[in-house]
Amino acid sequence: MKRAALKVRHKFAADSLSDHMAYLRVFQAWQRARAEGYDRSFCERNFVSSATMEMIHGMRFVHHPAEYIKLWTQNEKSRIK
């Protein structure tokens, strides 16, 4: 199993051998899998935590300035009502 996980890691790192690039590529591939409805099987096949991918997705959403402003505006509107 460890050998299979290392093989997947090298696949996502590609020629860069960079952990950061591998993480980025895993996340991007997970996003595509999520959009197509097979994110759980993607995580299982690629030894990735589904919960971690969801957490990162949430962090990206909230920390994107335009989305943050949109959320803040919605919260303010609901607080005024």
C-alpha positions as CSV (number, residue, x, y, z in Angstrom):
1,M,0.0,0.0,0.0
2,K,2.8,2.4,0.8
3,R,4.4,1.7,-2.6
4,A,1.1,2.4,-4.3
5,A,0.7,5.7,-2.4
6,L,4.2,6.8,-3.4
7,K,3.5,6.0,-7.0
8,V,0.4,8.2,-6.9
9,R,2.5,11.0,-5.2
10,H,5.1,10.8,-8.0
11,K,2.3,10.9,-10.6
12,F,1.0,14.2,-9.2
13,A,4.4,15.7,-8.6
14,A,5.3,14.9,-12.3
15,D,8.7,16.2,-13.3
16,S,8.9,18.9,-10.6
17,L,9.3,16.4,-7.7
18,S,7.9,19.3,-5.6
19,D,5.5,18.4,-2.8
20,H,3.7,21.8,-3.3
21,M,3.1,21.1,-7.0
22,A,1.8,17.7,-6.1
23,Y,-0.6,19.1,-3.6
24,L,-1.8,21.7,-6.0
25,R,-2.3,19.1,-8.8
26,V,-4.1,16.8,-6.3
27,F,-6.4,19.6,-5.3
28,Q,-7.1,20.6,-8.9
29,A,-7.8,17.0,-9.9
30,W,-10.1,16.6,-6.8
31,Q,-12.0,19.7,-7.8
32,R,-12.7,18.2,-11.3
33,A,-13.7,14.9,-9.7
34,R,-16.0,16.8,-7.3
35,A,-17.6,18.7,-10.2
36,E,-18.3,15.4,-11.9
37,G,-19.6,13.7,-8.8
38,Y,-16.8,11.1,-8.1
39,D,-14.8,12.9,-5.5
40,R,-15.0,10.1,-2.9
41,S,-13.8,7.4,-5.3
42,F,-11.0,9.8,-6.4
43,C,-9.9,10.2,-2.8
44,E,-9.9,6.4,-2.2
45,R,-8.0,5.7,-5.4
46,N,-5.4,8.4,-4.7
47,F,-4.9,8.0,-1.0
48,V,-6.3,11.4,-0.3
49,S,-8.4,12.5,2.7
50,S,-11.9,13.6,1.5
51,A,-12.3,15.7,4.7
52,T,-9.0,17.5,4.1
53,M,-10.0,18.3,0.5
54,E,-13.3,19.7,1.7
55,M,-11.5,21.8,4.3
56,I,-9.1,23.2,1.8
57,H,-12.0,23.9,-0.6
58,G,-13.7,25.8,2.2
59,M,-10.6,27.8,3.1
60,R,-10.1,28.8,-0.6
61,F,-13.7,29.9,-0.8
62,V,-13.7,32.0,2.3
63,H,-10.2,33.6,1.8
64,H,-10.9,34.6,-1.8
65,P,-11.4,38.4,-1.4
66,A,-14.5,38.7,-3.7
67,E,-16.2,35.8,-2.0
68,Y,-15.3,37.1,1.4
69,I,-16.9,40.4,0.6
70,K,-20.0,38.6,-0.8
71,L,-20.3,36.6,2.4
72,W,-19.8,39.6,4.6
73,T,-22.4,41.6,2.7
74,Q,-24.9,38.7,3.0
75,N,-24.3,38.4,6.7
76,E,-24.7,42.2,7.2
77,K,-28.0,42.1,5.2
78,S,-29.3,39.2,7.3
79,R,-28.3,41.0,10.5
80,I,-30.2,44.1,9.6
81,K,-33.5,42.3,8.9
